[in-house]
Amino acid sequence: MAYRRFSDVHEIRRPVPEPGDGEVRVRIGVAGINPADWKNRLRYTGHAPVVPLQDGAGVIDAVGPGIDASRVGERVWLWETARQRCGGSAQEFSIVPTENAVQLPDGVGLEVGACLGVPAVTAHRCLTVAERGPDRLTPGSLAGQTVLVAGGAGAVGHAAIQLARWGGATVITTVSTPDKAALAEAAGAHHVVHRRDGDAGSVVRQLAPTGVNIAVELAPDHNTELDLGVLAPGGTVAVYAGRAANTFSLEISGPMMLNARWQFVSIFTMPPAAKRCAVDAITLALDAGVLDVGRSAGLPLHRHPLSDLGRAFEAVKQGAIGKVLVDVCPALT
């Protein structure tokens, strides 16, 4: 089995591992890279070999004790494959707890599965942290709600648009370029607002006169004034990203009068129950044909072979628009 270290570009081989109690072994077809992955790459440089990447998709080819043998041959998407383990998805075989390998519906490609994980679970969490909101998204669970997605052309923003619309919300997104606007529209946003064209907050207010119930936010330092200006009473700003060492501040009176909340979101530290709800909802959405990928669905794919993992990391670091994937075993796709 081959995998790459964070600290070099040399291929390392080792025996194919065997799954333990409660585990399955997945032959990886496609792996997905997230911004957190290249940041972790820097953190682990110089340490013992660590297989990177949290997300991927493939086929279960072995199960450990206590796992139904009927899972062998099952096409699955993976989440948190490298969390507190050294065996991420940038390798031919990955061992994961059985619950971290989720069956893909028939007709859903492995490239879709590799785009779930961090982005879709994070998006689901952002959409379910409101005080009066659902714990798990279902069709209609956000009916009557207005959701504002900042940066609708990114992987999390893309998933948030699709899941919010599936949940019945009216979806507004902000973007910075015409190309990103086209992608957000393809993802299903009802309204696209160009941040650089005049007063974006006023445009959002015209589109949502009673205010935004949930803002899915990736740049709280840049968008604090906008978010506060468009929130409905009891509204929530769900913050899932931010630049290194950035800060933002709020005057107390405005959020207090709105009974508003700023909720910070990380897939790695969210409650286990929230992760289970997210996985269940993502499964339902996939069955319904939601969460498609590719440029026509609003999320361009940039694919690299495993042998070119370093360049794939660099593409993410440089801010590639869409999703960067690593083809580990092309024969499975």
Secondary structure, 3 states (H helix, E strand, C coil): CEEECCCCCCEEECCCCCCCCCEEEEEEEEEEECHHHHHHHHHHCCCCCCECCCEEEEEEEEECCCCCHHHCCCEEEECCCCCCCCECCCECEEEEEHHHEEECCCCCCHHHHCCCHHHHHHHHHHCCCCCCCCCCCCCCCCCCCEEEEECCCCHHHHHHHHHHHHCCCEEEEEECCHHHHHHHHHHCCCEEEECCCCCHHHHHHHHCCCCEEEEEECCHHHHHHHHHHHEEEEEEEEECCCCCCCCCCCCCHHHHHHCCEEEECCCCCCCHHHHHHHHHHHHHHHHCCCCCCEHHHCECEEEEEHHHHHHHHHHHHCCCCCEEEEECCHHHC
